[in-house]
């Protein structure tokens, strides 16, 4: 029996009217995998930027403002970091919840059946990790945010009633990271941030959808030069990561979960939700 370590970050706030979905994403690896990752990640960042944070990176906020007119170097940096994730043998897991679907379900069910987006996504990732390594201890580190301690028991409640899995307490050790430590100090969270951020962006925010209405091309024009649209490039780069499971919660699945449903795994490793 081996011991694995996992780091997860969330993206999107279900109370934000501009957000279509909320996500949780992260990576799992052995201690050796993570040691290799941290060394190589810092080597890539060296002399470029002190850390990676996707929201600032995407909007050219400092220290990423120097890439505003240098798209080639910007893409090269992200490509190099994603290669570190791949070469470190890290396995990705992601889950997202469509906020409007969640709101509709919560209007229809009793108070005790109301679902929480973060808890639903955490349950998904817990279930997927346990299915991938059913007899391995996994230390799961969650990026801290205000209110996280109220979310974890809700996720535990979902997995407690899961008819196909009862050993999470023996193998999955869930804990938030120290409040004083964030993505700048905990390097693996920077990798998790990529997956969480891009999972949300793949579902698109309202702003993205508005832009798509007026720009059907796969490029933008800046200073008279055609640049490939970044979102498309980012999604293509993510295909180089070994993502074991990724799940999108929509109304039918959320309704089943609110009524006591749980994950089941098909022979081809696809997933679904069924009732008791």
Residue pairs with C-beta under 8 A, 6 or more apart in sequence:
1 135
1 136
1 137
2 30
2 133
2 136
2 137
3 30
3 31
3 136
3 137
3 138
3 139
4 28
4 29
4 30
4 133
4 136
4 137
4 138
4 139
5 28
5 29
5 30
5 31
5 34
5 138
5 139
5 141
5 188
6 26
6 27
6 28
6 93
6 129
6 138
6 139
6 140
6 141
7 26
7 27
7 141
7 143
7 186
7 188
7 189
7 191
7 192
8 24
8 25
8 26
8 93
8 122
8 125
8 140
8 141
8 142
8 143
8 192
8 196
9 24
9 25
9 26
9 143
9 183
9 189
9 192
9 193
9 195
9 196
10 22
10 23
10 24
10 25
10 118
10 121
10 143
10 145
10 196
11 22
11 23
11 24
11 25
11 54
11 193
11 196
11 197
11 199
11 200
12 19
12 21
12 22
12 23
12 96
12 99
12 117
12 200
13 19
13 22
14 22
14 97
14 99
14 102
14 117
17 206
18 205
18 206
18 207
19 99
19 200
19 205
19 206
20 98
20 99
20 100
20 200
20 203
20 204
20 205
20 206
20 209
21 96
21 97
21 98
21 99
21 199
21 200
21 203
21 248
22 96
22 97
22 99
22 117
22 118
22 121
22 200
23 94
23 95
23 96
23 97
23 121
23 196
23 197
23 199
23 200
23 203
24 94
24 95
24 96
24 118
24 121
24 122
24 124
24 125
24 196
25 92
25 93
25 94
25 95
25 192
25 194
25 195
25 196
25 197
25 198
25 199
26 92
26 93
26 94
26 125
26 191
26 192
26 195
26 196
27 85
27 90
27 91
27 92
27 93
27 188
27 191
27 192
27 195
28 90
28 91
28 93
28 129
28 132
28 133
28 138
29 37
29 88
29 89
29 90
29 91
30 89
33 88
33 89
33 90
34 88
34 90
34 188
36 87
36 88
36 89
37 84
37 85
37 88
37 90
37 187
37 188
37 191
38 187
38 188
40 84
40 87
40 88
41 81
41 84
41 187
41 190
41 191
42 187
44 77
44 80
44 81
44 84
45 51
45 52
45 81
48 77
49 63
49 64
49 77
50 63
50 184
51 183
51 184
51 187
51 190
52 81
52 183
52 190
52 193
52 194
53 183
53 184
53 190
53 193
54 193
54 194
54 197
54 198
55 61
55 197
56 62
56 63
56 64
57 64
57 74
57 78
58 197
58 230
60 67
60 68
64 74
67 73
67 74
67 77
69 222
69 223
71 227
71 228
71 230
75 230
75 233
75 237
78 194
78 234
78 237
79 237
81 191
81 194
82 194
82 237
82 238
82 240
82 241
83 240
84 191
85 92
85 191
85 194
85 241
86 240
86 241
86 242
89 242
90 191
90 241
90 242
91 132
91 242
91 243
91 244
92 195
92 241
92 242
92 243
92 244
92 246
93 124
93 125
93 128
93 129
93 243
93 244
93 245
93 246
94 125
94 195
94 196
94 199
94 243
94 245
94 246
94 247
95 120
95 121
95 122
95 124
95 125
95 128
95 199
95 246
95 247
95 248
95 249
96 121
96 199
96 200
96 203
96 247
96 248
96 249
97 117
97 120
97 121
97 248
97 249
97 254
98 203
98 248
98 249
98 250
98 251
99 117
101 249
101 250
101 251
101 254
102 115
102 117
102 120
102 249
102 254
104 251
105 115
105 251
105 254
105 255
105 258
106 114
106 115
106 258
108 255
109 255
109 258
109 259
113 258
113 259
114 258
115 254
115 257
115 258
116 151
116 154
118 148
118 151
118 155
119 151
119 152
119 154
119 155
119 157
119 158
120 155
120 158
120 249
120 254
120 257
121 249
122 142
122 151
122 152
122 155
122 174
123 155
123 158
123 159
124 245
124 247
124 249
124 263
125 245
126 140
126 155
126 159
126 168
126 172
126 174
127 159
127 162
127 165
127 263
128 244
128 245
128 247
128 271
129 138
129 140
129 172
130 138
130 165
130 167
130 168
130 171
130 172
131 165
131 245
131 263
131 265
132 244
132 245
133 171
134 167
134 171
135 171
136 171
137 171
137 173
138 171
138 172
138 173
139 173
139 175
140 172
140 173
140 174
140 175
141 175
141 176
141 177
141 186
141 188
141 189
142 148
142 152
142 174
142 175
142 176
142 177
143 176
143 177
143 182
143 183
143 186
143 189
143 192
143 193
144 176
144 177
144 178
144 179
144 181
144 182
148 176
149 176
152 174
152 176
155 174
156 168
156 174
158 257
158 262
159 165
159 168
161 260
161 262
162 262
162 263
163 262
163 276
164 262
164 263
164 264
164 265
165 262
165 263
177 186
177 189
182 189
183 189
183 190
183 193
194 238
195 238
195 241
195 243
198 234
198 235
198 238
199 246
201 208
201 231
201 234
202 235
203 248
204 212
208 231
215 229
217 229
218 228
218 229
218 232
219 226
219 227
219 228
219 229
220 226
220 227
220 229
221 227
245 271
247 271
249 257
252 273
253 261
253 273
256 273
256 274
256 275
257 273
259 275
260 275
260 276
261 273
261 274
261 275
261 276
262 273
262 274
262 276
263 271
263 272
263 273
264 271
264 272
264 273
264 274
265 271
266 272
